[in-house]
Amino acid sequence: MKNLIIALLAVISMLPTVSFAAEGITCNIFYTDVERKVRSIKSYGTNLSRMARDKLYEDLKFDTAQCLAECEGQKFKFCNDVALAIEQKKPL
């Protein structure tokens, strides 16, 4: 029993040194929102009303900025590509 307690204390003492993923907790939320809005814009194309297009792009800019702040790897790359397309006024 004493050995079990010592082992448990050793494991607990190492917990603060365990590295967690650097990717933010909210990454998936914003990444999913960016994907959904890009799909909507692509899906409707020229059939989007000006109001819908303006609102989608307004929200897309916010979600993309949050995605860039929270995500890494392929998710960051996707959001960066969306940001570049928005900045350069290229189709998504």
Secondary structure as UniProt FT lines:
FT   HELIX           2..14
FT   HELIX           15..17
FT   TURN            25..26
FT   HELIX           27..44
FT   HELIX           45..47
FT   HELIX           50..70
FT   HELIX           73..87
FT   TURN            88..89
//
